[in-house]
Amino acid sequence: MTSFLLRPKPTVQLNRWNILPTIPEPNEFNGENGYFVMITHGVDGEPMNVTLDLKTEIGNYDGPLIDIIIVSTHWEYHKEHTPAFSILLKRIPKWAFAVPSVAALEAFTF
């Protein structure tokens, strides 16, 4: 599973993208608008190219345009388990049900 959080800067609008045919209404958090997209696929999914068309009304704008946060989560993907994580999983009581997952977060400002 991969989650994208796209947050245009206050003076920037997301005009178009290639993720979906249309852009949904943004979510508001702390007075800022953002777009959340969750994509699920099987193990070893194909690389995905994302194209964004951003617009600002400020002439000669030379600042950051957008924050992008990408979180990838793998469940039951044992080849990514570290030795410490494997030891932790073995310590979980038999009565508990654990779904081992590994997640990575990357954040960018463009």
C-alpha positions as CSV (number, residue, x, y, z in Angstrom):
1,M,0.0,0.0,0.0
2,T,1.2,3.5,-0.8
3,S,-0.3,6.7,0.5
4,F,0.3,10.1,-1.0
5,L,-0.4,13.4,0.8
6,L,-0.1,16.3,-1.6
7,R,-0.3,19.7,0.0
8,P,0.1,22.7,-2.3
9,K,1.5,25.8,-0.7
10,P,-1.0,28.5,0.2
11,T,-0.6,30.5,-3.0
12,V,-0.6,27.4,-5.3
13,Q,-3.5,25.4,-6.7
14,L,-3.4,21.8,-8.0
15,N,-4.8,22.2,-11.6
16,R,-4.5,18.7,-13.0
17,W,-2.8,15.3,-12.2
18,N,-2.5,11.9,-13.8
19,I,-3.6,9.9,-10.7
20,L,-7.3,10.1,-11.3
21,P,-9.4,11.6,-14.2
22,T,-10.6,14.4,-11.8
23,I,-9.2,16.1,-8.7
24,P,-11.5,15.5,-5.6
25,E,-12.3,18.2,-3.1
26,P,-9.2,18.8,-0.9
27,N,-9.2,17.8,2.8
28,E,-8.5,20.7,5.2
29,F,-6.1,20.3,8.1
30,N,-4.8,23.1,10.2
31,G,-6.2,25.6,7.8
32,E,-4.3,24.1,4.8
33,N,-5.7,22.1,1.9
34,G,-4.3,18.7,1.0
35,Y,-5.1,15.7,-1.1
36,F,-4.9,12.2,0.2
37,V,-4.5,9.2,-2.2
38,M,-4.1,5.6,-1.2
39,I,-3.0,3.0,-3.8
40,T,-2.9,-0.7,-3.0
41,H,-1.2,-3.3,-5.1
42,G,0.5,-6.7,-4.7
43,V,4.1,-7.2,-3.7
44,D,6.6,-5.7,-6.2
45,G,4.2,-3.4,-7.9
46,E,5.3,-1.5,-11.0
47,P,6.9,2.0,-10.6
48,M,4.4,4.8,-10.9
49,N,5.0,8.1,-12.6
50,V,3.0,11.0,-11.1
51,T,2.5,14.2,-13.1
52,L,1.2,17.4,-11.4
53,D,0.1,20.6,-13.0
54,L,0.4,23.4,-10.4
55,K,-0.8,27.0,-10.8
56,T,-0.1,30.2,-9.0
57,E,-1.5,33.7,-9.6
58,I,1.8,35.3,-8.3
59,G,3.9,36.5,-11.2
60,N,7.6,35.4,-11.2
61,Y,6.9,33.1,-8.2
62,D,10.1,31.5,-7.1
63,G,9.2,29.7,-3.9
64,P,8.2,26.2,-3.0
65,L,5.1,24.9,-4.7
66,I,4.0,21.7,-3.0
67,D,4.8,19.3,-0.1
68,I,4.6,15.6,-1.0
69,I,4.6,12.9,1.6
70,I,4.8,9.2,0.5
71,V,4.2,6.4,2.9
72,S,4.8,2.8,1.7
73,T,3.6,-0.1,3.9
74,H,4.3,-3.8,3.3
75,W,2.4,-6.5,5.2
76,E,3.9,-10.0,5.6
77,Y,6.9,-8.9,3.5
78,H,9.4,-10.9,5.5
79,K,12.5,-10.0,3.4
80,E,12.3,-6.5,4.8
81,H,12.1,-7.6,8.5
82,T,15.2,-6.7,10.4
83,P,16.6,-9.2,13.0
84,A,15.3,-7.0,15.8
85,F,11.8,-6.9,14.3
86,S,11.8,-10.7,13.9
87,I,12.8,-11.1,17.6
88,L,10.0,-8.7,18.6
89,L,7.4,-10.7,16.6
90,K,8.5,-13.9,18.3
91,R,7.8,-12.2,21.7
92,I,4.2,-11.5,21.0
93,P,1.9,-13.7,23.1
94,K,0.1,-16.6,21.4
95,W,-3.3,-15.1,22.3
96,A,-2.5,-11.9,20.3
97,F,-2.8,-11.5,16.6
98,A,-0.1,-9.4,15.0
99,V,0.1,-8.4,11.4
100,P,3.8,-7.6,10.8
101,S,4.3,-4.6,8.6
102,V,7.1,-2.5,7.5
103,A,6.6,1.2,6.6
104,A,8.8,3.9,5.1
105,L,8.0,7.6,4.9
106,E,9.6,10.1,2.5
107,A,8.8,13.8,2.4
108,F,9.7,16.3,-0.3
109,T,9.1,20.0,-1.0
110,F,9.3,21.1,-4.6
